Amino acid sequence: MSHKTPTDIRVIELRNGNAQQLEDAARILHESFHANWPDAWPDMDSAREEVRECTAPDRICLAALGTEGSVIGWIGGISSYHGKVWELHPMCVDQAYRKRGIGAALVAALETAVAIAGGVTIILGTDDEQSQTTLGGIDLYDELWTQIQNIRNLKEHPYSFYERLGFKIVGVVPDANGIGKPDIMMAKRVTSSPS
Ligand SMILES: CC(C)(COP(=O)(O)OP(=O)(O)OC[C@H]1O[C@@H](n2cnc3c(N)ncnc32)[C@H](O)[C@@H]1OP(=O)(O)O)[C@@H](O)C(=O)NCCC(=O)NCCS
């Protein structure tokens, strides 16, 4: 599969990428999570291992290519609930190419691929380890649903990116990364056909 997205970015299946493209993907993953999620892929070896796992035959793994053919962002999908639900994991765009619609194009490409595979829903968890939202640094067992309803983005947390693309917050895992560091769970229906 290879197609032009609305923003004219070429999207390929990363498992068909060459060695340099796989290395680009590992570098972007490592660099993208370093600041706000220090435990995620702290070095290139852990990032290369993640790329290897994400490009396994039972996964969806799509990469956006720049004009020179280098990977400038990528996205993964993991099947669960007998293929009805796919977890979006991971998602990253090279810092130099952000805010140009590449992340949105990759999510759209994943939605299409999931629907073609017979999936109904995409879910994801987006951690807040650095109090980037009002759900970080508080006790979520206190007024849980009010806190979720009143969430605000304090420091460019990516939950707003997913909201722009039609995902809804469907819950939280309180203390997922330690006390006061929740995982924000989001979901989107990607097909209207009955299954
Ligand atoms: C989150 C990320 C993938 C977004 O990629 P991107 O290519 O910059 O996103 P897009 O340009 O397609 O953005 C689509 C929309 O979301 C908005 N948006 C993007 N990132 C945002 C953020 N962090 N906070 C608020 N809004 C954001 C954009 O402004 C744009 O809005 P518009 O439709 O009004 O123009 C990218 O910033 C990234 O790789 N971040 C580091 C890793 C990360 O956070 N991954 C997700 C972890 S769950």
The ligand as an ORCA input file, in Angstrom:
! r2SCAN-3c Opt
* xyz 0 1
  C       1.414     14.869     18.626
  C       2.090     14.872     17.238
  C       2.104     13.480     16.670
  C       1.275     15.819     16.324
  O       1.817     15.763     15.002
  P       1.696     17.006     13.993
  O       2.125     16.547     12.658
  O       2.373     18.185     14.571
  O       0.107     17.257     14.035
  P      -0.776     18.007     12.942
  O       0.007     19.123     12.315
  O      -1.359     16.999     12.013
  O      -1.921     18.605     13.878
  C      -3.319     18.435     13.664
  C      -4.047     19.440     14.550
  O      -3.739     19.193     15.933
  C      -3.125     20.352     16.534
  N      -2.076     19.900     17.449
  C      -0.986     19.157     17.132
  N      -0.261     18.911     18.246
  C      -0.905     19.537     19.276
  C      -0.647     19.629     20.659
  N       0.415     19.045     21.225
  N      -1.520     20.337     21.419
  C      -2.605     20.935     20.861
  N      -2.916     20.841     19.543
  C      -2.065     20.165     18.762
  C      -2.560     21.129     15.353
  O      -2.393     22.491     15.655
  C      -3.594     20.874     14.289
  O      -4.707     21.720     14.531
  P      -5.537     22.377     13.324
  O      -6.358     21.229     12.751
  O      -6.334     23.414     13.965
  O      -4.531     22.894     12.334
  C       3.536     15.459     17.322
  O       3.503     16.708     17.960
  C       4.509     14.549     18.061
  O       5.128     13.648     17.485
  N       4.697     14.807     19.386
  C       5.635     14.044     20.207
  C       5.185     12.605     20.433
  C       3.756     12.528     20.922
  O       3.258     13.357     21.677
  N       3.060     11.456     20.487
  C       1.718     11.153     20.920
  C       1.796     10.486     22.243
  S       0.254      9.750     22.697
*
